[in-house]
Amino acid sequence: MEYDAVNGKWYIISDGRPPLRTSYTYQFSSTTSGFPLWTQPDTVFSFGDLEGAESMRMSADRKKWIIASEGDDDDKLANGDIHVAEFSGNKILSSHSIITRYPPNRGLESIASDSKNRVWTMSEWPSNEDNDFIRIRGFKLGEDSLIAQFSYPIDIASCLNAEQKPGVSLGNGASEMVMENDSIFWVVERCFDGRSTQIQLNRMQFPVNNLHDIHNQPVKAELLGSYNINSLTEIAPDNIEGAVFGPLLPDGNRSLCLIADDNFSRSRNGKQKTVFIVLRIAVNN
């Protein structure tokens, strides 16, 4: 999910339903309050044969799309790809892969961009080379050379009992990241135990003096605050997969918007819903 504050437009990209996983982008206008007018999308478009998209962001100059996609067939490891596309032409301009591989359905899930044309990526789980942390990788827009990397500690079994094992669907993972500024970012963690989903929102900071560290053991990102979303909302959040800073609220505070993926629930059991959640972020954070 992405928000264009200049034009008051909202964008949501779908990951596509197997086996044909073409991803479609939906554009919505803002209501008078600044939030999406959900009744009908302005336009629906796709980026050629792009499949399995997980996250999308606008570039700093608002002329390009940056899209993360994940190959997540259940019977093989997942790759992650970063795509740069035309903003208006819907054409993929360049793509490159995150060569480290991940367990099935746990690959590249999040992408973020900052004002310096840096692109930041996170997988949902640690890759095969790591155990208890996810690598946050930084690239220049449209380039595949690594310019920085940091570690994000994570417990993939945080909500499971002793008899349960993390796998394709069970367990905890990082489902989205969004930049507050060029060094502070927020990460959405979701943990499913087979019955309910726990959502944790963590405010993080890159170590200011290590923005160009690309060693094999990356420097750990600093935790600034942690919030349990289940305790903040009356509606039990589910499969949160999108996050973006929305319009300013009437009291001058920022809004942080989350959206849940219903996993094609309408065509399955109808139990999951696409839910849009707006959080107030105090300006003195």
MIDOSE-1310 file (N, C-alpha, C; in nm, 2 decimals, decimal comma, always signed):
residues 285
meyd	+0,08/-0,12/+0,00/+0,00/+0,00/+0,00/+0,09/+0,12/+0,00; +0,05/+0,23/-0,08/+0,12/+0,35/-0,08/+0,03/+0,47/-0,09; +0,07/+0,58/-0,04/-0,01/+0,70/-0,03/+0,07/+0,82/-0,10; +0,00/+0,88/-0,20/+0,06/+1,00/-0,27/+0,00/+1,12/-0,21
avng	+0,06/+1,19/-0,11/+0,01/+1,30/-0,04/-0,01/+1,42/-0,14; +0,07/+1,43/-0,24/+0,06/+1,55/-0,33/-0,07/+1,55/-0,41; -0,11/+1,43/-0,46/-0,23/+1,42/-0,54/-0,34/+1,35/-0,47; -0,33/+1,32/-0,34/-0,43/+1,26/-0,26/-0,48/+1,12/-0,32
kwyi	-0,38/+1,04/-0,37/-0,41/+0,91/-0,42/-0,36/+0,80/-0,34; -0,43/+0,69/-0,33/-0,39/+0,57/-0,26/-0,37/+0,46/-0,36; -0,27/+0,37/-0,33/-0,24/+0,26/-0,42/-0,23/+0,13/-0,34; -0,29/+0,02/-0,39/-0,28/-0,11/-0,33/-0,24/-0,21/-0,44
isdg	-0,14/-0,29/-0,41/-0,10/-0,39/-0,51/-0,14/-0,53/-0,45; -0,19/-0,62/-0,54/-0,23/-0,75/-0,50/-0,11/-0,85/-0,53; -0,11/-0,96/-0,45/+0,00/-1,05/-0,47/-0,04/-1,16/-0,58; -0,16/-1,17/-0,61/-0,21/-1,27/-0,71/-0,24/-1,40/-0,65
rppl	-0,34/-1,46/-0,71/-0,38/-1,59/-0,66/-0,32/-1,71/-0,74; -0,26/-1,81/-0,67/-0,20/-1,92/-0,74/-0,30/-2,00/-0,82; -0,27/-2,06/-0,93/-0,13/-2,07/-0,99/-0,10/-1,95/-1,07; -0,20/-1,87/-1,12/-0,17/-1,75/-1,20/-0,16/-1,64/-1,11
rtsy	-0,04/-1,58/-1,09/-0,02/-1,49/-0,98/+0,00/-1,34/-1,03; -0,06/-1,31/-1,14/-0,05/-1,17/-1,19/-0,09/-1,07/-1,08; -0,01/-0,97/-1,06/-0,03/-0,87/-0,96/-0,10/-0,74/-1,02; -0,21/-0,70/-0,96/-0,28/-0,58/-1,01/-0,27/-0,47/-0,91
tyqf	-0,26/-0,35/-0,96/-0,26/-0,23/-0,87/-0,39/-0,15/-0,88; -0,44/-0,11/-0,77/-0,57/-0,04/-0,76/-0,54/+0,10/-0,71; -0,59/+0,20/-0,78/-0,57/+0,34/-0,74/-0,71/+0,39/-0,69; -0,70/+0,46/-0,57/-0,82/+0,52/-0,51/-0,80/+0,66/-0,48
sstt	-0,90/+0,74/-0,50/-0,90/+0,88/-0,46/-0,92/+0,90/-0,31; -0,88/+1,01/-0,26/-0,90/+1,04/-0,11/-1,04/+1,10/-0,09; -1,10/+1,07/+0,03/-1,22/+1,13/+0,07/-1,18/+1,27/+0,13; -1,27/+1,35/+0,17/-1,24/+1,48/+0,23/-1,15/+1,47/+0,35
sgfp	-1,16/+1,36/+0,42/-1,07/+1,34/+0,54/-0,93/+1,30/+0,50; -0,91/+1,26/+0,37/-0,78/+1,23/+0,33/-0,76/+1,08/+0,31; -0,85/+1,00/+0,36/-0,84/+0,85/+0,35/-0,91/+0,79/+0,23; -0,88/+0,67/+0,19/-0,92/+0,62/+0,06/-1,07/+0,61/+0,05
lwtq	-1,12/+0,64/-0,08/-1,26/+0,63/-0,12/-1,27/+0,49/-0,17; -1,31/+0,39/-0,08/-1,30/+0,25/-0,11/-1,42/+0,20/-0,21; -1,52/+0,28/-0,23/-1,64/+0,23/-0,30/-1,60/+0,19/-0,44; -1,51/+0,25/-0,51/-1,47/+0,22/-0,64/-1,34/+0,27/-0,68
pdtv	-1,25/+0,18/-0,73/-1,11/+0,23/-0,76/-1,12/+0,32/-0,89; -1,03/+0,42/-0,89/-1,02/+0,51/-1,01/-0,97/+0,43/-1,13; -0,87/+0,35/-1,11/-0,81/+0,27/-1,22/-0,76/+0,14/-1,16; -0,75/+0,04/-1,25/-0,68/-0,09/-1,21/-0,58/-0,11/-1,32
fsfg	-0,46/-0,15/-1,29/-0,36/-0,17/-1,39/-0,26/-0,28/-1,34; -0,18/-0,33/-1,43/-0,08/-0,43/-1,40/+0,05/-0,39/-1,46; +0,16/-0,45/-1,42/+0,29/-0,42/-1,47/+0,33/-0,54/-1,56; +0,27/-0,56/-1,67/+0,30/-0,67/-1,76/+0,28/-0,80/-1,69
dleg	+0,38/-0,89/-1,69/+0,36/-1,02/-1,63/+0,42/-1,03/-1,49; +0,43/-0,92/-1,42/+0,47/-0,92/-1,28/+0,38/-1,01/-1,20; +0,44/-1,10/-1,12/+0,36/-1,19/-1,04/+0,41/-1,18/-0,89; +0,32/-1,22/-0,80/+0,36/-1,24/-0,66/+0,42/-1,11/-0,59
aesm	+0,36/-0,99/-0,62/+0,41/-0,87/-0,56/+0,37/-0,87/-0,41; +0,45/-0,82/-0,33/+0,43/-0,81/-0,18/+0,43/-0,67/-0,13; +0,49/-0,58/-0,19/+0,50/-0,44/-0,14/+0,53/-0,35/-0,25; +0,49/-0,22/-0,24/+0,52/-0,12/-0,35/+0,54/+0,02/-0,28
rmsa	+0,63/+0,09/-0,34/+0,66/+0,23/-0,29/+0,68/+0,32/-0,41; +0,66/+0,45/-0,39/+0,70/+0,55/-0,49/+0,84/+0,59/-0,46; +0,91/+0,62/-0,57/+1,05/+0,68/-0,55/+1,04/+0,82/-0,50; +1,15/+0,87/-0,45/+1,15/+1,00/-0,39/+1,11/+1,11/-0,49
drkk	+1,14/+1,10/-0,62/+1,10/+1,20/-0,72/+0,95/+1,17/-0,77; +0,89/+1,07/-0,72/+0,75/+1,04/-0,75/+0,73/+1,01/-0,90; +0,84/+0,96/-0,97/+0,84/+0,92/-1,11/+0,85/+0,77/-1,13; +0,87/+0,69/-1,03/+0,89/+0,55/-1,05/+0,82/+0,48/-0,94
wiia	+0,79/+0,35/-0,97/+0,74/+0,26/-0,86/+0,86/+0,16/-0,83; +0,87/+0,13/-0,70/+0,96/+0,03/-0,65/+0,88/-0,09/-0,60; +0,89/-0,21/-0,65/+0,80/-0,32/-0,61/+0,89/-0,44/-0,57; +0,84/-0,50/-0,46/+0,91/-0,62/-0,41/+0,81/-0,74/-0,45
segd	+0,87/-0,84/-0,50/+0,79/-0,96/-0,53/+0,87/-1,09/-0,48; +0,79/-1,19/-0,45/+0,84/-1,31/-0,38/+0,79/-1,43/-0,45; +0,89/-1,52/-0,48/+0,85/-1,65/-0,53/+0,83/-1,74/-0,41; +0,71/-1,80/-0,39/+0,68/-1,87/-0,27/+0,61/-2,00/-0,29
dddk	+0,64/-2,07/-0,40/+0,58/-2,21/-0,42/+0,61/-2,29/-0,29; +0,52/-2,37/-0,25/+0,53/-2,45/-0,13/+0,64/-2,55/-0,14; +0,68/-2,60/-0,26/+0,77/-2,71/-0,27/+0,91/-2,66/-0,30; +0,94/-2,54/-0,29/+1,08/-2,49/-0,31/+1,11/-2,36/-0,24
lang	+1,23/-2,33/-0,23/+1,27/-2,21/-0,16/+1,23/-2,08/-0,23; +1,22/-1,98/-0,16/+1,16/-1,85/-0,21/+1,28/-1,76/-0,25; +1,27/-1,69/-0,37/+1,36/-1,59/-0,41/+1,29/-1,45/-0,39; +1,36/-1,35/-0,38/+1,31/-1,21/-0,38/+1,36/-1,13/-0,49
dihv	+1,27/-1,05/-0,55/+1,31/-0,96/-0,66/+1,26/-0,82/-0,63; +1,35/-0,72/-0,67/+1,32/-0,58/-0,66/+1,30/-0,53/-0,80; +1,19/-0,46/-0,83/+1,15/-0,41/-0,96/+1,14/-0,26/-0,96; +1,19/-0,19/-1,06/+1,16/-0,05/-1,08/+1,08/-0,03/-1,20
aefs	+0,97/+0,04/-1,19/+0,87/+0,05/-1,30/+0,84/+0,20/-1,32; +0,79/+0,23/-1,44/+0,74/+0,36/-1,48/+0,62/+0,39/-1,39; +0,61/+0,51/-1,35/+0,49/+0,55/-1,27/+0,37/+0,56/-1,35; +0,37/+0,61/-1,47/+0,25/+0,63/-1,55/+0,24/+0,52/-1,67
gnki	+0,36/+0,47/-1,71/+0,36/+0,38/-1,82/+0,33/+0,23/-1,79; +0,34/+0,20/-1,66/+0,32/+0,06/-1,61/+0,42/-0,04/-1,68; +0,54/+0,01/-1,70/+0,64/-0,08/-1,77/+0,75/-0,10/-1,67; +0,80/-0,23/-1,65/+0,91/-0,26/-1,57/+1,04/-0,21/-1,64
lssh	+1,12/-0,13/-1,57/+1,24/-0,07/-1,62/+1,36/-0,16/-1,59; +1,36/-0,21/-1,47/+1,48/-0,29/-1,43/+1,43/-0,39/-1,31; +1,51/-0,50/-1,30/+1,48/-0,59/-1,19/+1,61/-0,65/-1,14; +1,62/-0,68/-1,02/+1,73/-0,77/-0,97/+1,68/-0,85/-0,85
siit	+1,75/-0,96/-0,83/+1,71/-1,06/-0,73/+1,80/-1,04/-0,60; +1,74/-1,07/-0,49/+1,81/-1,09/-0,36/+1,85/-1,23/-0,37; +1,98/-1,26/-0,39/+2,03/-1,39/-0,42/+2,02/-1,49/-0,31; +2,02/-1,44/-0,18/+2,01/-1,53/-0,07/+1,87/-1,59/-0,06
rypp	+1,86/-1,72/-0,04/+1,73/-1,79/-0,05/+1,67/-1,80/+0,09; +1,53/-1,82/+0,09/+1,46/-1,82/+0,21/+1,37/-1,94/+0,21; +1,31/-1,99/+0,33/+1,22/-2,10/+0,33/+1,09/-2,06/+0,25; +1,01/-2,16/+0,21/+0,89/-2,14/+0,12/+0,80/-2,04/+0,19
nrgl	+0,75/-1,94/+0,11/+0,65/-1,85/+0,16/+0,70/-1,75/+0,27; +0,84/-1,74/+0,28/+0,90/-1,66/+0,38/+1,01/-1,57/+0,32; +1,00/-1,54/+0,20/+1,10/-1,46/+0,13/+1,07/-1,31/+0,14; +1,11/-1,24/+0,03/+1,11/-1,09/+0,03/+0,96/-1,04/+0,05
esia	+0,94/-0,97/+0,16/+0,80/-0,93/+0,19/+0,78/-0,78/+0,20; +0,89/-0,71/+0,23/+0,88/-0,57/+0,25/+0,98/-0,49/+0,17; +0,94/-0,37/+0,14/+1,03/-0,27/+0,07/+0,99/-0,13/+0,11; +1,10/-0,05/+0,13/+1,08/+0,09/+0,17/+1,17/+0,18/+0,09
sdsk	+1,14/+0,31/+0,08/+1,23/+0,40/+0,01/+1,25/+0,53/+0,10; +1,36/+0,60/+0,08/+1,38/+0,72/+0,15/+1,41/+0,84/+0,06; +1,43/+0,95/+0,12/+1,45/+1,08/+0,03/+1,58/+1,08/-0,04; +1,67/+0,99/-0,01/+1,80/+0,98/-0,08/+1,81/+0,88/-0,19
nrvw	+1,69/+0,83/-0,23/+1,68/+0,73/-0,34/+1,75/+0,60/-0,30; +1,74/+0,57/-0,17/+1,78/+0,44/-0,12/+1,66/+0,35/-0,11; +1,68/+0,22/-0,14/+1,57/+0,12/-0,13/+1,61/+0,02/-0,02; +1,52/+0,00/+0,07/+1,55/-0,09/+0,18/+1,45/-0,21/+0,17
tmse	+1,51/-0,33/+0,19/+1,43/-0,45/+0,18/+1,44/-0,54/+0,31; +1,33/-0,61/+0,34/+1,33/-0,71/+0,44/+1,26/-0,84/+0,40; +1,31/-0,95/+0,43/+1,24/-1,08/+0,41/+1,15/-1,10/+0,53; +1,06/-1,20/+0,52/+0,97/-1,23/+0,63/+1,04/-1,30/+0,74
wpsn	+1,13/-1,39/+0,70/+1,20/-1,47/+0,79/+1,35/-1,45/+0,77; +1,44/-1,50/+0,86/+1,58/-1,50/+0,83/+1,61/-1,60/+0,71; +1,71/-1,56/+0,64/+1,75/-1,65/+0,53/+1,83/-1,77/+0,58; +1,86/-1,86/+0,49/+1,92/-1,98/+0,53/+2,06/-1,96/+0,60
ednd	+2,12/-1,85/+0,57/+2,26/-1,82/+0,63/+2,25/-1,76/+0,77; +2,13/-1,72/+0,81/+2,11/-1,65/+0,94/+2,01/-1,73/+1,02; +2,01/-1,71/+1,15/+1,93/-1,79/+1,24/+1,82/-1,71/+1,31; +1,86/-1,60/+1,38/+1,76/-1,53/+1,46/+1,75/-1,38/+1,43
firi	+1,79/-1,35/+1,30/+1,78/-1,21/+1,26/+1,75/-1,20/+1,11; +1,68/-1,10/+1,07/+1,65/-1,07/+0,93/+1,75/-0,96/+0,88; +1,80/-0,97/+0,76/+1,89/-0,87/+0,71/+1,81/-0,76/+0,64; +1,83/-0,64/+0,68/+1,78/-0,52/+0,61/+1,88/-0,48/+0,51
rgfk	+1,85/-0,49/+0,38/+1,95/-0,45/+0,28/+1,91/-0,32/+0,21; +2,02/-0,24/+0,19/+2,00/-0,11/+0,12/+2,06/-0,11/-0,01; +1,99/-0,05/-0,11/+2,04/-0,04/-0,25/+2,01/+0,10/-0,30; +2,09/+0,14/-0,40/+2,05/+0,26/-0,47/+1,94/+0,23/-0,57
lged	+1,85/+0,32/-0,59/+1,74/+0,30/-0,68/+1,78/+0,25/-0,82; +1,73/+0,13/-0,86/+1,76/+0,08/-0,99/+1,90/+0,01/-1,00; +1,97/-0,01/-0,89/+2,10/-0,07/-0,89/+2,10/-0,20/-0,80; +2,18/-0,30/-0,83/+2,18/-0,42/-0,75/+2,30/-0,43/-0,66
slia	+2,38/-0,33/-0,65/+2,50/-0,34/-0,56/+2,46/-0,30/-0,42; +2,49/-0,38/-0,32/+2,46/-0,35/-0,18/+2,53/-0,23/-0,13; +2,47/-0,14/-0,07/+2,53/-0,02/-0,01/+2,53/-0,02/+0,14; +2,44/-0,10/+0,20/+2,43/-0,10/+0,35/+2,35/-0,22/+0,39
qfsy	+2,37/-0,27/+0,51/+2,29/-0,38/+0,56/+2,29/-0,38/+0,71; +2,17/-0,41/+0,77/+2,16/-0,41/+0,92/+2,08/-0,54/+0,95; +2,08/-0,57/+1,08/+2,01/-0,69/+1,13/+1,89/-0,65/+1,21; +1,78/-0,72/+1,19/+1,66/-0,70/+1,27/+1,63/-0,83/+1,35
pidi	+1,65/-0,83/+1,48/+1,63/-0,96/+1,56/+1,48/-1,00/+1,55; +1,46/-1,13/+1,54/+1,32/-1,18/+1,54/+1,31/-1,32/+1,59; +1,20/-1,35/+1,66/+1,17/-1,48/+1,72/+1,06/-1,53/+1,63; +1,09/-1,63/+1,54/+0,99/-1,68/+1,45/+0,88/-1,77/+1,52
ascl	+0,90/-1,80/+1,64/+0,81/-1,89/+1,72/+0,75/-1,81/+1,84; +0,74/-1,68/+1,83/+0,70/-1,60/+1,95/+0,56/-1,63/+2,00; +0,47/-1,67/+1,92/+0,33/-1,70/+1,97/+0,30/-1,84/+1,97; +0,39/-1,93/+1,94/+0,36/-2,08/+1,93/+0,39/-2,15/+2,06
naeq	+0,32/-2,26/+2,08/+0,34/-2,34/+2,20/+0,45/-2,44/+2,17; +0,49/-2,51/+2,27/+0,61/-2,60/+2,26/+0,58/-2,71/+2,16; +0,46/-2,75/+2,13/+0,43/-2,86/+2,04/+0,42/-2,81/+1,89; +0,42/-2,68/+1,87/+0,40/-2,62/+1,74/+0,54/-2,59/+1,68
kpgv	+0,55/-2,61/+1,55/+0,67/-2,57/+1,48/+0,64/-2,46/+1,38; +0,73/-2,36/+1,37/+0,70/-2,26/+1,26/+0,72/-2,32/+1,12; +0,63/-2,27/+1,03/+0,64/-2,33/+0,90/+0,58/-2,23/+0,80; +0,52/-2,29/+0,69/+0,47/-2,21/+0,58/+0,36/-2,11/+0,63
slgn	+0,28/-2,15/+0,72/+0,17/-2,06/+0,77/+0,19/-2,02/+0,92; +0,23/-2,12/+1,00/+0,24/-2,09/+1,14/+0,37/-2,02/+1,18; +0,36/-1,93/+1,28/+0,48/-1,86/+1,32/+0,48/-1,71/+1,30; +0,59/-1,65/+1,34/+0,60/-1,50/+1,34/+0,69/-1,46/+1,22
gase	+0,66/-1,35/+1,16/+0,75/-1,29/+1,06/+0,72/-1,14/+1,04; +0,82/-1,08/+0,97/+0,81/-0,94/+0,94/+0,73/-0,92/+0,81; +0,61/-0,86/+0,81/+0,53/-0,85/+0,69/+0,54/-0,72/+0,62; +0,59/-0,61/+0,68/+0,60/-0,48/+0,61/+0,69/-0,39/+0,69
mvme	+0,76/-0,30/+0,62/+0,83/-0,19/+0,68/+0,80/-0,06/+0,61; +0,81/+0,05/+0,68/+0,78/+0,18/+0,62/+0,87/+0,29/+0,69; +0,92/+0,38/+0,61/+1,01/+0,48/+0,66/+0,94/+0,60/+0,72; +0,98/+0,63/+0,84/+0,93/+0,76/+0,90/+1,02/+0,87/+0,86
ndsi	+1,15/+0,85/+0,85/+1,24/+0,95/+0,78/+1,36/+0,86/+0,73; +1,47/+0,92/+0,70/+1,58/+0,85/+0,64/+1,65/+0,75/+0,73; +1,63/+0,76/+0,86/+1,70/+0,66/+0,95/+1,60/+0,59/+1,05; +1,48/+0,64/+1,06/+1,38/+0,57/+1,15/+1,27/+0,50/+1,07
fwvv	+1,24/+0,38/+1,10/+1,14/+0,31/+1,03/+1,06/+0,22/+1,12; +0,95/+0,17/+1,07/+0,85/+0,09/+1,15/+0,84/-0,05/+1,08; +0,83/-0,15/+1,16/+0,82/-0,29/+1,11/+0,70/-0,35/+1,17; +0,62/-0,42/+1,08/+0,50/-0,49/+1,12/+0,54/-0,64/+1,14
ercf	+0,52/-0,69/+1,26/+0,54/-0,84/+1,28/+0,40/-0,90/+1,30; +0,38/-1,01/+1,23/+0,25/-1,09/+1,25/+0,28/-1,23/+1,29; +0,21/-1,28/+1,39/+0,24/-1,42/+1,43/+0,11/-1,49/+1,44; +0,10/-1,60/+1,37/-0,02/-1,68/+1,36/+0,00/-1,82/+1,43
dgrs	-0,09/-1,85/+1,52/-0,08/-1,98/+1,60/-0,18/-2,08/+1,56; -0,25/-2,06/+1,44/-0,35/-2,15/+1,40/-0,49/-2,11/+1,43; -0,50/-2,02/+1,53/-0,63/-1,97/+1,57/-0,65/-1,82/+1,55; -0,55/-1,75/+1,60/-0,56/-1,60/+1,59/-0,42/-1,54/+1,55
tqiq	-0,42/-1,42/+1,51/-0,30/-1,35/+1,47/-0,26/-1,24/+1,57; -0,14/-1,24/+1,61/-0,09/-1,13/+1,70/-0,01/-1,04/+1,61; -0,03/-0,91/+1,62/+0,04/-0,81/+1,54/+0,12/-0,72/+1,63; +0,25/-0,71/+1,61/+0,34/-0,62/+1,68/+0,39/-0,51/+1,59
lnrm	+0,40/-0,39/+1,63/+0,45/-0,28/+1,55/+0,57/-0,22/+1,62; +0,69/-0,23/+1,56/+0,81/-0,19/+1,62/+0,87/-0,07/+1,55; +0,91/+0,03/+1,62/+0,97/+0,15/+1,57/+1,12/+0,14/+1,59; +1,20/+0,15/+1,48/+1,34/+0,11/+1,48/+1,42/+0,23/+1,42
qfpv	+1,55/+0,22/+1,45/+1,64/+0,32/+1,39/+1,77/+0,26/+1,34; +1,81/+0,30/+1,22/+1,94/+0,25/+1,18/+2,05/+0,32/+1,26; +2,16/+0,24/+1,30/+2,27/+0,30/+1,37/+2,33/+0,42/+1,29; +2,32/+0,54/+1,34/+2,35/+0,66/+1,26/+2,50/+0,65/+1,21
nnlh	+2,59/+0,59/+1,28/+2,73/+0,60/+1,24/+2,77/+0,48/+1,16; +2,67/+0,39/+1,12/+2,71/+0,27/+1,04/+2,62/+0,26/+0,91; +2,58/+0,37/+0,85/+2,49/+0,36/+0,74/+2,56/+0,29/+0,62; +2,68/+0,27/+0,61/+2,75/+0,21/+0,50/+2,82/+0,08/+0,54
dihn	+2,77/+0,02/+0,64/+2,83/-0,11/+0,69/+2,78/-0,22/+0,60; +2,87/-0,29/+0,53/+2,82/-0,41/+0,45/+2,90/-0,53/+0,49; +2,94/-0,55/+0,61/+3,01/-0,67/+0,66/+2,91/-0,78/+0,66; +2,97/-0,90/+0,67/+2,89/-1,03/+0,68/+2,80/-1,03/+0,80
qpvk	+2,85/-0,98/+0,91/+2,76/-0,97/+1,03/+2,71/-0,83/+1,05; +2,59/-0,80/+1,00/+2,55/-0,66/+1,00/+2,52/-0,60/+1,14; +2,53/-0,47/+1,15/+2,50/-0,40/+1,27/+2,35/-0,41/+1,31; +2,32/-0,43/+1,43/+2,18/-0,44/+1,47/+2,11/-0,31/+1,47
aell	+1,99/-0,31/+1,41/+1,90/-0,19/+1,42/+1,86/-0,17/+1,56; +1,84/-0,04/+1,60/+1,80/-0,01/+1,74/+1,65/+0,00/+1,76; +1,60/-0,06/+1,86/+1,45/-0,06/+1,89/+1,42/+0,07/+1,97; +1,33/+0,15/+1,92/+1,29/+0,27/+1,98/+1,16/+0,26/+2,06
gsyn	+1,07/+0,17/+2,01/+0,94/+0,15/+2,08/+0,87/+0,03/+2,02; +0,79/-0,04/+2,10/+0,72/-0,16/+2,05/+0,57/-0,15/+2,10; +0,48/-0,18/+2,01/+0,33/-0,16/+2,04/+0,26/-0,29/+1,99; +0,17/-0,34/+2,08/+0,09/-0,45/+2,05/-0,04/-0,40/+1,99
insl	-0,06/-0,42/+1,86/-0,18/-0,37/+1,79/-0,31/-0,43/+1,83; -0,31/-0,56/+1,88/-0,43/-0,62/+1,92/-0,49/-0,55/+2,04; -0,41/-0,48/+2,12/-0,46/-0,41/+2,24/-0,50/-0,27/+2,21; -0,47/-0,22/+2,09/-0,50/-0,09/+2,05/-0,63/-0,07/+1,97
teia	-0,68/-0,18/+1,91/-0,80/-0,18/+1,83/-0,91/-0,26/+1,88; -1,03/-0,22/+1,85/-1,15/-0,31/+1,89/-1,17/-0,42/+1,79; -1,12/-0,40/+1,67/-1,13/-0,51/+1,57/-1,00/-0,59/+1,57; -1,01/-0,72/+1,60/-0,90/-0,81/+1,60/-0,83/-0,81/+1,47
pdni	-0,70/-0,75/+1,46/-0,63/-0,75/+1,33/-0,60/-0,89/+1,28; -0,59/-0,90/+1,15/-0,56/-1,03/+1,10/-0,43/-1,02/+1,02; -0,43/-1,06/+0,90/-0,31/-1,08/+0,82/-0,26/-0,95/+0,76; -0,20/-0,86/+0,85/-0,16/-0,73/+0,81/-0,04/-0,74/+0,72
egav	-0,05/-0,69/+0,60/+0,06/-0,70/+0,50/+0,10/-0,56/+0,44; +0,03/-0,46/+0,47/+0,06/-0,33/+0,41/+0,06/-0,22/+0,52; +0,15/-0,12/+0,51/+0,16/-0,01/+0,60/+0,21/+0,11/+0,53; +0,16/+0,23/+0,56/+0,20/+0,35/+0,50/+0,16/+0,47/+0,59
fgpl	+0,24/+0,58/+0,59/+0,20/+0,70/+0,66/+0,10/+0,77/+0,57; -0,02/+0,80/+0,63/-0,12/+0,87/+0,56/-0,12/+1,01/+0,59; -0,24/+1,08/+0,57/-0,25/+1,22/+0,58/-0,24/+1,27/+0,73; -0,21/+1,39/+0,75/-0,21/+1,45/+0,89/-0,35/+1,45/+0,94
lpdg	-0,36/+1,42/+1,07/-0,49/+1,42/+1,14/-0,52/+1,56/+1,18; -0,65/+1,59/+1,21/-0,69/+1,73/+1,25/-0,62/+1,78/+1,37; -0,57/+1,69/+1,46/-0,49/+1,74/+1,57/-0,35/+1,77/+1,55; -0,30/+1,75/+1,42/-0,17/+1,77/+1,38/-0,08/+1,65/+1,39
nrsl	-0,13/+1,54/+1,44/-0,05/+1,42/+1,45/-0,05/+1,34/+1,32; +0,05/+1,26/+1,30/+0,06/+1,18/+1,18/-0,04/+1,05/+1,19; -0,08/+1,00/+1,08/-0,15/+0,88/+1,07/-0,07/+0,77/+1,02; -0,07/+0,65/+1,08/+0,00/+0,53/+1,02/-0,11/+0,43/+0,99
clia	-0,12/+0,40/+0,86/-0,23/+0,31/+0,81/-0,18/+0,17/+0,79; -0,26/+0,08/+0,83/-0,23/-0,07/+0,81/-0,35/-0,13/+0,73; -0,31/-0,23/+0,65/-0,42/-0,30/+0,58/-0,39/-0,45/+0,58; -0,50/-0,53/+0,60/-0,49/-0,67/+0,60/-0,53/-0,74/+0,47
ddnf	-0,46/-0,85/+0,44/-0,49/-0,93/+0,32/-0,59/-1,04/+0,36; -0,69/-1,06/+0,29/-0,79/-1,16/+0,32/-0,76/-1,30/+0,27; -0,65/-1,31/+0,20/-0,61/-1,45/+0,15/-0,72/-1,51/+0,06; -0,78/-1,43/-0,02/-0,88/-1,48/-0,11/-1,00/-1,55/-0,03
srsr	-1,03/-1,49/+0,08/-1,12/-1,55/+0,17/-1,26/-1,56/+0,11; -1,30/-1,46/+0,02/-1,43/-1,47/-0,04/-1,46/-1,59/-0,12; -1,35/-1,64/-0,18/-1,36/-1,76/-0,26/-1,33/-1,89/-0,19; -1,30/-1,88/-0,06/-1,27/-1,99/+0,02/-1,37/-2,01/+0,13
ngkq	-1,34/-1,96/+0,25/-1,43/-1,98/+0,37/-1,50/-1,85/+0,41; -1,46/-1,74/+0,36/-1,52/-1,61/+0,39/-1,49/-1,56/+0,53; -1,40/-1,62/+0,60/-1,38/-1,58/+0,74/-1,28/-1,46/+0,75; -1,18/-1,45/+0,66/-1,09/-1,34/+0,67/-1,14/-1,22/+0,59
ktvf	-1,10/-1,10/+0,64/-1,15/-0,97/+0,58/-1,03/-0,88/+0,55; -1,06/-0,80/+0,45/-0,96/-0,69/+0,42/-1,00/-0,57/+0,51; -0,91/-0,54/+0,61/-0,94/-0,44/+0,71/-0,84/-0,33/+0,70; -0,89/-0,21/+0,71/-0,80/-0,09/+0,70/-0,80/-0,02/+0,84
ivlr	-0,68/-0,01/+0,90/-0,67/+0,04/+1,04/-0,59/+0,17/+1,03; -0,64/+0,27/+1,10/-0,57/+0,40/+1,11/-0,52/+0,42/+1,25; -0,39/+0,44/+1,27/-0,33/+0,47/+1,40/-0,29/+0,62/+1,41; -0,30/+0,68/+1,53/-0,25/+0,81/+1,55/-0,11/+0,80/+1,60
iavn	-0,01/+0,87/+1,54/+0,13/+0,87/+1,58/+0,16/+1,01/+1,64; +0,19/+1,02/+1,77/+0,21/+1,15/+1,82/+0,34/+1,21/+1,76; +0,33/+1,34/+1,74/+0,44/+1,41/+1,67/+0,57/+1,42/+1,75; +0,56/+1,40/+1,89/+0,67/+1,41/+1,97/+0,74/+1,27/+1,99
n	+0,70/+1,17/+1,91/+0,77/+1,04/+1,91/+0,91/+1,05/+1,87
